[in-house]
């Protein structure tokens, strides 16, 4: 089962042609966390690319289109996650973006408060259904924004 996305202007009859699978970029310097989340998202039907650093994530963003970019708050430095998401939002394909974390220090909590424009997804071993629901909501909100924009455009 794959998460499918409607494509604005797509006139193909249902059931014909290539299915659109939501593509997710996961930037997390912690290998265990990255592999765990990648496995969860892949099992849920998403196409997931992983990046261990901000520079690797930027290379992925420059090479591919994503519907969602998830960046760990601890990737490389305190500012790296929010900076990566700001870069992603400037891309022509305008992916949904979110910071991810499992535990926060006091400094990291303050960093989150200074990034009010970013969605935040808390990862927890006991809360897989919440995590998958948040990912689906973020991608769905992005699709709705794109549809609304296309309806406002003349022609």
C-alpha positions in Angstrom: 0.0 0.0 0.0 1.4 3.4 -1.0 0.4 6.9 0.0 -0.9 8.4 -3.2 -1.2 12.1 -4.0 -3.5 13.9 -6.4 -1.6 15.8 -9.0 -3.2 19.2 -10.0 -4.1 19.1 -13.6 -3.6 15.3 -13.9 -6.2 14.1 -16.3 -5.2 10.4 -16.4 -8.0 8.0 -15.7 -7.7 6.3 -12.4 -5.8 3.1 -12.4 -3.8 4.1 -15.5 -0.2 5.2 -15.5 2.4 5.5 -12.8 1.1 6.0 -9.2 2.3 9.1 -7.4 4.0 8.1 -4.2 4.7 10.8 -1.6 8.4 11.4 -1.4 10.0 12.3 1.9 13.5 13.6 2.7 14.6 12.7 6.2 17.7 14.6 7.5 19.0 13.1 10.8 22.6 12.7 11.8 21.8 9.8 14.2 22.0 6.6 12.1 19.7 4.6 14.4 17.0 7.2 14.4 17.2 7.8 10.7 17.0 4.1 9.8 14.1 3.6 12.3 12.1 6.5 10.9 12.9 5.6 7.4 11.7 2.0 7.9 8.5 3.2 9.5 7.7 5.7 6.7 8.7 3.2 4.0 6.4 0.5 5.5 3.6 3.1 5.5 4.0 3.5 1.8 6.2 6.6 1.4 9.3 6.8 -0.7 12.0 8.0 1.7 15.5 9.4 1.1 17.8 9.8 4.0 20.5 12.3 4.7 23.1 12.3 7.5 24.1 16.0 7.2 22.7 19.3 6.1 24.9 19.3 3.0 23.8 15.9 2.0 20.1 17.0 2.5 20.7 20.0 0.3 22.2 17.8 -2.4 19.0 15.7 -2.3 16.8 18.8 -2.4 18.7 20.1 -5.5 18.3 16.8 -7.3 14.8 15.7 -6.4 11.3 17.0 -5.7 9.9 16.1 -2.2 6.4 16.5 -0.7 7.8 16.5 2.8 11.2 17.4 4.4 11.8 16.3 7.9 14.9 17.6 9.7 16.1 16.5 13.1 16.7 19.4 15.5 20.1 18.0 16.4 21.5 17.6 12.8 25.0 19.0 13.0 24.2 22.1 15.1 21.2 23.8 16.8 20.5 26.0 13.7 21.0 23.4 11.0 17.5 21.9 11.1 15.7 25.2 10.9 18.1 26.4 8.2 17.6 23.3 6.2 13.8 23.7 6.3 14.1 27.3 5.3 16.1 26.2 2.3 13.6 23.5 1.4 10.7 26.0 1.6 12.4 28.2 -1.1 12.5 25.3 -3.6 10.0 25.6 -6.5 8.1 22.5 -5.4 7.4 24.0 -1.9 7.5 20.9 0.2 5.8 20.6 3.6 8.5 20.9 6.3 8.8 19.8 9.9 11.4 19.6 12.7 11.6 16.2 14.3 12.9 15.3 17.8 12.7 12.6 20.5 14.0 14.4 23.6 14.7 18.1 24.1 17.2 19.9 26.2 16.3 23.4 27.6 18.4 25.0 24.8 16.6 22.9 22.1 13.2 23.8 23.5 14.2 27.5 23.2 15.3 26.9 19.6 11.9 25.4 18.8 10.2 28.4 20.3 12.3 30.7 18.0 11.0 28.7 14.9 7.3 29.4 15.0 6.8 28.8 11.3 8.0 25.3 11.4 5.8 22.3 12.2 7.2 20.1 14.9 6.8 16.3 15.1 7.8 14.5 18.3 9.1 11.0 17.7 8.3 8.3 20.4 8.7 4.6 20.3 5.2 4.2 21.8 3.5 6.7 19.5 4.0 5.4 15.9 0.4 6.0 14.9 0.7 9.6 15.9 3.9 10.0 14.0 2.4 8.5 10.8 -0.8 10.6 11.2 1.3 13.8 11.5 3.3 12.9 8.4 0.1 12.3 6.4 -1.4 15.5 7.7 1.6 17.5 6.7 1.6 16.1 3.2 -2.2 16.5 2.9 -2.0 20.2 4.0 0.7 20.7 1.3 -1.6 19.2 -1.4 -4.5 21.3 -0.2 -2.4 24.5 -0.4 -1.3 23.6 -4.0 -4.8 23.0 -5.1 -6.0 26.2 -3.6 -3.2 28.1 -5.4 -4.1 26.5 -8.7 -7.8 27.4 -8.3 -6.8 31.1 -7.7 -4.6 31.3 -10.8 -6.4 32.7 -13.9 -6.5 30.5 -17.0 
